[in-house]
Structures are given as structure tokens and as C-alpha cells.
Amino acid sequence: MVEDIHGLTDTKTHEIFVDSAPPLIETTILSTQGNEVMVKITVSDNFVIKSVSIGDTTYSIGDIHNRENHFEIIKTFSMNDVSKLKVVARDLAGNLSQKTIGW
């Protein structure tokens, strides 16, 4: 509650959301053909996914105005170039998850 010099008062209520849960990373190897592997990567969050890094590539996903809480991508990798893959997801609150998969 606030009061000005004339005695007028006003009250405002704000809802505060505390996000302490990190994003969830799921990976599925869809197929392997020759020396290529196809991987499905799914990231979900209870509020907003800020970014997802897959190997050396980072995807900016959401922000306070664009509240995306789901990201999915299918990528193919050469097994000659990559034997494992690190996936890192960060949400808007700064919570971090990481997962490494290998083949």
C-alpha cells in the first residue's frame, strides 16, 4: 500500500513466479545409416526456454515476450566427425540442463 501527501492510498498486487526447475532434455536416435546418425532432440520447460545449444550451434528460443516452452529438432550427424553430442538448455530464469549422448 502507498499513501501520498494528501492521504490518498492505493494498493497493487503482483504475482511472482519463482522458477527453480531446469529444462528437460530428451534425445532419441531415430536411425543410423552407413556412417550417419539421425537424432531427435526435444527440450521442454515449465516456463520459457531461453536457448538450446547442440554441439557448437546455439538456438535462441524464447524471451519474456515470446514465451516458448517447447523446442524440437531432428539433425543428422556424421559418425566419422562426431562420436558424442552435448546438448545444453537454459531457461529464462537461468536454470541449466545438459545431456551428452554418444553412438
C-alpha positions in Angstrom: 0.0 0.0 0.0 1.2 3.5 -0.8 -0.1 6.8 0.5 0.5 10.3 -0.9 0.9 13.6 0.9 -2.9 14.2 0.7 -3.7 10.9 2.4 -4.8 9.1 -0.8 -3.9 5.4 -0.8 -3.6 2.7 -3.4 -2.8 -0.9 -3.3 -1.3 -3.1 -6.0 -0.9 -6.8 -6.0 1.7 -8.5 -8.1 2.1 -12.2 -8.7 5.6 -13.5 -8.6 6.6 -16.8 -10.3 9.8 -18.5 -9.0 11.2 -20.9 -11.5 13.7 -23.3 -9.9 13.1 -26.2 -12.3 15.7 -26.8 -15.1 14.5 -27.6 -18.7 14.0 -31.3 -19.6 16.1 -32.7 -22.4 15.1 -35.8 -24.3 17.1 -37.4 -27.1 16.2 -40.2 -29.4 18.4 -41.8 -32.0 15.9 -42.2 -34.9 18.2 -44.1 -37.3 21.7 -45.0 -38.3 22.6 -45.4 -42.0 26.1 -46.0 -43.1 28.2 -43.5 -41.1 25.3 -41.1 -40.4 23.1 -41.0 -37.3 19.7 -39.1 -37.1 18.9 -37.7 -33.7 15.7 -36.1 -32.4 16.2 -33.6 -29.6 13.3 -32.3 -27.6 13.5 -29.7 -24.8 10.6 -28.6 -22.6 10.4 -26.2 -19.7 7.7 -25.2 -17.2 8.0 -21.6 -18.2 10.3 -20.3 -21.1 13.3 -21.9 -22.8 15.8 -19.2 -23.5 18.4 -21.2 -25.5 19.4 -24.6 -26.6 23.0 -25.5 -27.7 23.6 -28.6 -29.7 27.3 -29.1 -30.2 28.7 -25.8 -31.5 25.3 -24.4 -32.6 23.2 -22.3 -30.2 19.5 -21.6 -30.9 17.8 -18.6 -29.2 14.3 -19.8 -28.4 12.2 -17.5 -26.2 12.2 -14.4 -24.1 9.7 -12.6 -21.9 7.6 -11.6 -24.9 7.9 -14.9 -26.9 7.2 -17.5 -24.2 8.2 -20.7 -25.9 8.3 -23.7 -23.6 8.9 -26.5 -26.2 11.7 -27.0 -28.8 12.2 -29.9 -31.1 14.7 -30.5 -33.8 15.9 -33.5 -35.9 19.5 -33.4 -37.0 21.8 -35.8 -38.9 25.4 -36.2 -37.9 28.3 -38.0 -39.5 29.7 -40.6 -37.1 33.1 -40.0 -38.7 33.1 -36.4 -37.4 31.2 -36.8 -34.1 31.1 -39.7 -31.7 29.2 -37.9 -28.9 26.9 -34.8 -28.8 26.4 -32.4 -25.9 23.0 -30.7 -25.5 22.7 -27.7 -23.2 19.4 -26.0 -22.4 18.9 -22.8 -20.4 15.6 -21.3 -19.3 14.7 -17.7 -18.8 15.4 -17.9 -15.0 18.9 -19.2 -15.7 18.3 -22.8 -14.8 20.6 -25.1 -16.8 20.4 -28.7 -18.0 22.9 -30.7 -20.1 23.0 -34.1 -21.6 25.6 -35.9 -23.6 24.7 -38.8 -25.9 27.1 -41.0 -27.8 26.9 -43.5 -30.6 
